[in-house]
Amino acid sequence: MIKFRNIATAFLINDNDFLLMKRDDNAKIMPGFWGGVGGHLECDEINNPRDACIREVYEETGLRENQIIDLK
């Protein structure tokens, strides 16, 4: 059976630097993969991935929405 997972990913850029996260080399899905900051949407975020991005950025980096300039 195929299961779908809704995820939200944010790419944080500072000048010409990108903040990326590396998945664990032993992860079941996409081991060792580099990607943006993100994760799975919670049930109440299904229609609002922006909120999921803000939550995931905080959970993974400690940055709050008001610390991110030009969030889009």
N, C-alpha and C positions, 0 to 999 in steps of 0.2 A: 504494500500500500504506500502511496506517495503522500507525504505530509508537507504542507506548506507552512513556512514560518515567515511572519512579517517582521522585517527588521528596519531600523532607521540608522543611517550613518551620517556623521558630520565630518567634514573636512575642515580642520582649523588651520588657517594660514596666517603667518606673521611675516610680513615683507615677502621674501621668497622661500620661507621655510614652511614645511607642512608637518603637522603632528600626525604621525601614523602609529598604529599599534600592531605588534606582531603576535599572531596566534601561537599558542603553544605547539611545539613540534610534535607532541603526542595527541593533539586534538583530533577528534573523530572526523570532523568536517573541516576541510581546507587547512591541514596542519602546516605551520610555518608561514602562512599567508600574511602579508602586510596589507593593512587597510585603514580606513578612517575610524574614528571613535564612534562606537555604536553598539547596538544590541537589539534584542527582541522587544517588540511592542507589547505593552500590557493590554489587557482586554479593553480598558477604558481609553486607550490611545489609538485604537484601530483607525478612526477617522481623523486623527490629529498627529501625524508623524513628527511635526515640529516639536510638540511637547515631549515626545519620546526622545528626540535628539537632545533637547535641553536636559532631560533627566539623565540620559546616558552620558553626556559630556560631564555632568556633575559627578555621577557615580564613578566614572573612570579617571577623571582628572582633578576633581575638586573645584573646577571653574563654574561659577554661577552665571546665569543669563546676563546679568548687568555688567559682567566683566568681559563680555564678548562684544566687540565693536562691529557694527554693520552685519548683524546676524541676518542671513537670508536663506 
